Amino acid sequence: MSYIIVLTTTPDSESAQKIADKLLEENLAACVSFTPVFSSYKWQGRIQKENEIELLIKTKAKKYKKVEKIIKSLHTYEIPQIISVKIEQGSCEYLKWIDKNLKAD
């Protein structure tokens, strides 16, 4: 089984919670963690500096496309960050917990 963490950032906690709730309701994520971050990035030729909320979405690789679709449908950014990172190793108990929470495949 291949596990991933999908990363995205949102402008605020309300937007982050909306995405997290939908992913959890649709059994596309076992867990979504929120972290406040400060981002500096180039947008339309200018350097932007923003406080954001980063979401760490724990799921399976086979669910990535559906996760991406939900994020894009609910996100307020024109081009949201949506990045998948493969989980190379993890505790057996935690990975089994992900499996259990994504059973409704």
C-alpha positions as CSV (number, residue, x, y, z in Angstrom):
1,M,0.0,0.0,0.0
2,S,1.3,3.4,-0.9
3,Y,0.7,6.3,1.6
4,I,1.2,10.0,1.0
5,I,0.9,13.4,2.6
6,V,-0.7,16.1,0.5
7,L,0.3,19.6,1.3
8,T,-1.7,22.7,0.6
9,T,-1.9,26.2,2.1
10,T,-5.0,28.3,2.7
11,P,-5.4,32.0,3.7
12,D,-7.2,31.2,7.0
13,S,-8.5,28.6,9.4
14,E,-12.0,28.7,8.0
15,S,-10.9,27.8,4.5
16,A,-8.6,25.1,5.9
17,Q,-11.4,23.6,8.0
18,K,-13.8,23.6,5.0
19,I,-11.3,21.6,2.9
20,A,-10.5,19.2,5.8
21,D,-14.1,18.5,6.6
22,K,-15.0,17.6,3.0
23,L,-11.9,15.3,2.6
24,L,-12.8,13.6,5.9
25,E,-16.5,13.3,5.0
26,E,-15.6,11.8,1.6
27,N,-13.1,9.3,3.2
28,L,-10.3,10.8,1.2
29,A,-8.2,11.6,4.3
30,A,-7.6,9.8,7.5
31,C,-6.3,12.9,9.2
32,V,-5.7,16.6,8.3
33,S,-3.3,18.6,10.5
34,F,-3.2,22.4,10.4
35,T,0.0,24.5,10.9
36,P,0.2,28.3,10.8
37,V,3.0,29.3,8.4
38,F,4.5,32.5,7.0
39,S,5.0,32.3,3.2
40,S,7.1,34.5,0.9
41,Y,6.5,33.8,-2.8
42,K,6.4,35.4,-6.2
43,W,3.0,36.1,-7.7
44,Q,2.4,38.0,-10.9
45,G,6.0,39.3,-10.8
46,R,5.9,40.6,-7.2
47,I,7.1,39.2,-4.0
48,Q,4.2,38.4,-1.6
49,K,4.4,37.8,2.1
50,E,1.4,36.2,3.8
51,N,0.3,34.4,6.9
52,E,-1.3,31.1,5.8
53,I,-2.5,27.8,7.2
54,E,-0.8,24.7,5.9
55,L,-2.7,21.5,5.7
56,L,-1.0,18.1,6.0
57,I,-3.4,15.6,4.6
58,K,-2.7,11.9,5.3
59,T,-4.1,9.6,2.7
60,K,-3.2,6.9,0.2
61,A,-1.6,7.5,-3.2
62,K,-4.6,6.0,-5.1
63,K,-6.8,8.8,-3.6
64,Y,-4.6,11.7,-4.8
65,K,-6.6,12.7,-7.8
66,K,-9.9,12.9,-5.8
67,V,-8.1,14.9,-3.1
68,E,-6.7,17.3,-5.6
69,K,-10.2,17.7,-7.2
70,I,-11.8,18.5,-3.8
71,I,-9.0,21.0,-2.9
72,K,-9.4,22.8,-6.2
73,S,-13.2,22.9,-6.0
74,L,-13.1,24.5,-2.5
75,H,-9.9,26.6,-2.6
76,T,-10.0,30.4,-2.8
77,Y,-6.5,30.7,-4.5
78,E,-6.3,30.9,-8.3
79,I,-3.4,28.4,-8.3
80,P,-3.3,26.6,-4.9
81,Q,-0.3,24.7,-3.8
82,I,-1.1,21.0,-4.0
83,I,1.9,18.8,-3.5
84,S,2.1,15.1,-2.7
85,V,5.0,13.6,-0.7
86,K,5.4,9.8,-0.5
87,I,5.6,8.4,3.0
88,E,8.7,6.2,2.7
89,Q,8.4,4.7,6.2
90,G,5.9,4.9,9.1
91,S,4.9,2.9,12.2
92,C,2.8,-0.1,11.4
93,E,0.2,0.9,13.8
94,Y,-0.2,4.4,12.3
95,L,-0.4,3.1,8.7
96,K,-3.0,0.5,9.8
97,W,-4.9,3.3,11.3
98,I,-4.9,5.2,8.0
99,D,-6.1,2.0,6.3
100,K,-8.9,1.6,8.9
101,N,-10.1,5.2,8.4
102,L,-10.1,5.0,4.6
103,K,-11.9,1.7,4.5
104,A,-14.8,3.1,2.5
105,D,-12.9,2.7,-0.8
